[in-house]
């Protein structure tokens, strides 16, 4: 499974509706509204890089309210439990 993070700028008055519409796109696992420079963050979970391209360029960018996107592809996930397990080896 390939994970991607899509940073989304929206029209300010449409954030809730835009977030729900993005969340309804197949391949989008989660959508977060944010404070700061980015309005929404969408987490994609897909099988191929081509699917990332399709989900972002053919689906998300066409959602009403989306002004622009910036996509980051994740290589590896780290979690607190992974880090703590690494330090507990050999105990």
C-alpha atoms as an extended CHARMM CRD file, in Angstrom:
* protein
*
        91  EXT
         1         1  UNK       CA              0.0000000000        0.0000000000        0.0000000000  PROA      1               0.0000000000
         2         2  UNK       CA              1.2760000000        3.4670000000       -0.8980000000  PROA      2               0.0000000000
         3         3  UNK       CA              0.4960000000        6.3700000000        1.4200000000  PROA      3               0.0000000000
         4         4  UNK       CA              0.4470000000        9.9640000000        0.2530000000  PROA      4               0.0000000000
         5         5  UNK       CA             -0.2490000000       13.2120000000        2.0600000000  PROA      5               0.0000000000
         6         6  UNK       CA             -2.0930000000       15.8720000000        0.0870000000  PROA      6               0.0000000000
         7         7  UNK       CA             -1.9380000000       19.4470000000        1.3980000000  PROA      7               0.0000000000
         8         8  UNK       CA             -5.0090000000       21.3160000000        0.1810000000  PROA      8               0.0000000000
         9         9  UNK       CA             -5.7620000000       25.0320000000       -0.0310000000  PROA      9               0.0000000000
        10        10  UNK       CA             -9.4850000000       25.7670000000       -0.1930000000  PROA      10              0.0000000000
        11        11  UNK       CA            -11.8250000000       28.6950000000       -0.3720000000  PROA      11              0.0000000000
        12        12  UNK       CA            -12.1910000000       29.6250000000        3.3230000000  PROA      12              0.0000000000
        13        13  UNK       CA            -15.9800000000       29.6730000000        3.3750000000  PROA      13              0.0000000000
        14        14  UNK       CA            -16.2090000000       26.1290000000        1.9420000000  PROA      14              0.0000000000
        15        15  UNK       CA            -13.8620000000       24.1940000000        4.2390000000  PROA      15              0.0000000000
        16        16  UNK       CA            -16.4440000000       21.8370000000        5.8530000000  PROA      16              0.0000000000
        17        17  UNK       CA            -18.1740000000       20.9920000000        2.5690000000  PROA      17              0.0000000000
        18        18  UNK       CA            -14.8830000000       20.6530000000        0.7090000000  PROA      18              0.0000000000
        19        19  UNK       CA            -13.4430000000       18.4240000000        3.4290000000  PROA      19              0.0000000000
        20        20  UNK       CA            -16.4390000000       16.0740000000        3.2650000000  PROA      20              0.0000000000
        21        21  UNK       CA            -16.3430000000       15.9450000000       -0.5250000000  PROA      21              0.0000000000
        22        22  UNK       CA            -12.6270000000       15.0990000000       -0.4700000000  PROA      22              0.0000000000
        23        23  UNK       CA            -13.2340000000       12.4500000000        2.2210000000  PROA      23              0.0000000000
        24        24  UNK       CA            -15.7950000000       10.8260000000       -0.0990000000  PROA      24              0.0000000000
        25        25  UNK       CA            -13.2240000000       10.3660000000       -2.9050000000  PROA      25              0.0000000000
        26        26  UNK       CA            -12.1800000000        6.7100000000       -3.3140000000  PROA      26              0.0000000000
        27        27  UNK       CA             -8.5600000000        6.3140000000       -2.1880000000  PROA      27              0.0000000000
        28        28  UNK       CA             -8.8190000000        9.0390000000        0.4520000000  PROA      28              0.0000000000
        29        29  UNK       CA             -8.5370000000        7.4380000000        3.8880000000  PROA      29              0.0000000000
        30        30  UNK       CA             -8.7480000000       10.5350000000        6.1120000000  PROA      30              0.0000000000
        31        31  UNK       CA             -9.1360000000       14.3080000000        5.8630000000  PROA      31              0.0000000000
        32        32  UNK       CA             -8.0840000000       16.7740000000        8.5650000000  PROA      32              0.0000000000
        33        33  UNK       CA             -8.9310000000       20.4680000000        8.7980000000  PROA      33              0.0000000000
        34        34  UNK       CA             -5.9390000000       22.4650000000        9.9990000000  PROA      34              0.0000000000
        35        35  UNK       CA             -4.8350000000       25.7740000000       11.4280000000  PROA      35              0.0000000000
        36        36  UNK       CA             -2.0190000000       27.5790000000        9.6510000000  PROA      36              0.0000000000
        37        37  UNK       CA             -1.0520000000       27.8140000000        5.9990000000  PROA      37              0.0000000000
        38        38  UNK       CA             -2.8660000000       24.6420000000        4.9100000000  PROA      38              0.0000000000
        39        39  UNK       CA             -6.6490000000       24.3040000000        5.0770000000  PROA      39              0.0000000000
        40        40  UNK       CA             -6.9810000000       20.5280000000        4.7250000000  PROA      40              0.0000000000
        41        41  UNK       CA             -4.7060000000       17.5010000000        4.8170000000  PROA      41              0.0000000000
        42        42  UNK       CA             -5.8750000000       14.3630000000        3.0240000000  PROA      42              0.0000000000
        43        43  UNK       CA             -4.2510000000       10.9900000000        3.6230000000  PROA      43              0.0000000000
        44        44  UNK       CA             -4.3700000000        8.7210000000        0.5710000000  PROA      44              0.0000000000
        45        45  UNK       CA             -3.9140000000        4.9610000000        0.7290000000  PROA      45              0.0000000000
        46        46  UNK       CA             -3.6850000000        3.4040000000       -2.7290000000  PROA      46              0.0000000000
        47        47  UNK       CA             -1.9670000000        0.4930000000       -4.4600000000  PROA      47              0.0000000000
        48        48  UNK       CA             -0.0540000000        2.2810000000       -7.2450000000  PROA      48              0.0000000000
        49        49  UNK       CA              1.5670000000        5.6080000000       -8.0180000000  PROA      49              0.0000000000
        50        50  UNK       CA             -0.7990000000        5.9300000000      -10.9570000000  PROA      50              0.0000000000
        51        51  UNK       CA             -3.7000000000        5.8490000000       -8.5020000000  PROA      51              0.0000000000
        52        52  UNK       CA             -2.1700000000        8.7820000000       -6.6000000000  PROA      52              0.0000000000
        53        53  UNK       CA             -2.0460000000       10.7230000000       -9.8380000000  PROA      53              0.0000000000
        54        54  UNK       CA             -5.6490000000        9.8500000000      -10.6610000000  PROA      54              0.0000000000
        55        55  UNK       CA             -7.0250000000       10.5970000000       -7.1870000000  PROA      55              0.0000000000
        56        56  UNK       CA             -5.2590000000       13.9540000000       -6.9700000000  PROA      56              0.0000000000
        57        57  UNK       CA             -5.4740000000       15.2890000000      -10.5230000000  PROA      57              0.0000000000
        58        58  UNK       CA             -8.7620000000       13.7810000000      -11.6450000000  PROA      58              0.0000000000
        59        59  UNK       CA            -10.7380000000       13.8020000000       -8.4020000000  PROA      59              0.0000000000
        60        60  UNK       CA             -9.4540000000       16.0680000000       -5.5840000000  PROA      60              0.0000000000
        61        61  UNK       CA             -8.5220000000       19.0530000000       -7.7530000000  PROA      61              0.0000000000
        62        62  UNK       CA            -12.0090000000       18.9660000000       -9.2790000000  PROA      62              0.0000000000
        63        63  UNK       CA            -13.8240000000       19.1280000000       -5.9210000000  PROA      63              0.0000000000
        64        64  UNK       CA            -15.6190000000       22.4900000000       -5.6180000000  PROA      64              0.0000000000
        65        65  UNK       CA            -13.7210000000       24.7300000000       -3.2050000000  PROA      65              0.0000000000
        66        66  UNK       CA            -10.2620000000       23.2260000000       -3.8310000000  PROA      66              0.0000000000
        67        67  UNK       CA             -7.8770000000       25.9710000000       -4.9570000000  PROA      67              0.0000000000
        68        68  UNK       CA             -4.5640000000       24.0750000000       -5.0330000000  PROA      68              0.0000000000
        69        69  UNK       CA             -2.8330000000       20.9260000000       -3.8110000000  PROA      69              0.0000000000
        70        70  UNK       CA              0.6710000000       19.7720000000       -2.9090000000  PROA      70              0.0000000000
        71        71  UNK       CA              1.2740000000       16.0190000000       -2.7490000000  PROA      71              0.0000000000
        72        72  UNK       CA              3.9080000000       14.2600000000       -0.6490000000  PROA      72              0.0000000000
        73        73  UNK       CA              4.5520000000       10.5130000000       -1.0000000000  PROA      73              0.0000000000
        74        74  UNK       CA              5.3460000000        8.7330000000        2.2640000000  PROA      74              0.0000000000
        75        75  UNK       CA              8.2340000000        6.2430000000        2.3430000000  PROA      75              0.0000000000
        76        76  UNK       CA              7.9480000000        4.8070000000        5.8380000000  PROA      76              0.0000000000
        77        77  UNK       CA              5.6840000000        5.3340000000        8.8320000000  PROA      77              0.0000000000
        78        78  UNK       CA              7.1140000000        5.7550000000       12.3140000000  PROA      78              0.0000000000
        79        79  UNK       CA              5.0040000000        5.4960000000       15.4490000000  PROA      79              0.0000000000
        80        80  UNK       CA              5.7850000000        5.9380000000       19.1280000000  PROA      80              0.0000000000
        81        81  UNK       CA              5.4080000000        2.1920000000       19.6930000000  PROA      81              0.0000000000
        82        82  UNK       CA              7.9800000000        1.4730000000       16.9440000000  PROA      82              0.0000000000
        83        83  UNK       CA             10.5380000000        3.8290000000       18.4950000000  PROA      83              0.0000000000
        84        84  UNK       CA              9.9460000000        2.5500000000       22.0350000000  PROA      84              0.0000000000
        85        85  UNK       CA             10.2600000000       -1.0650000000       20.8580000000  PROA      85              0.0000000000
        86        86  UNK       CA             13.6230000000       -0.2580000000       19.2850000000  PROA      86              0.0000000000
        87        87  UNK       CA             14.9870000000        1.0620000000       22.5740000000  PROA      87              0.0000000000
        88        88  UNK       CA             13.7340000000       -1.9330000000       24.5350000000  PROA      88              0.0000000000
        89        89  UNK       CA             15.6880000000       -4.5260000000       22.5080000000  PROA      89              0.0000000000
        90        90  UNK       CA             18.0130000000       -6.6460000000       24.6030000000  PROA      90              0.0000000000
        91        91  UNK       CA             16.3060000000       -5.9650000000       27.9080000000  PROA      91              0.0000000000
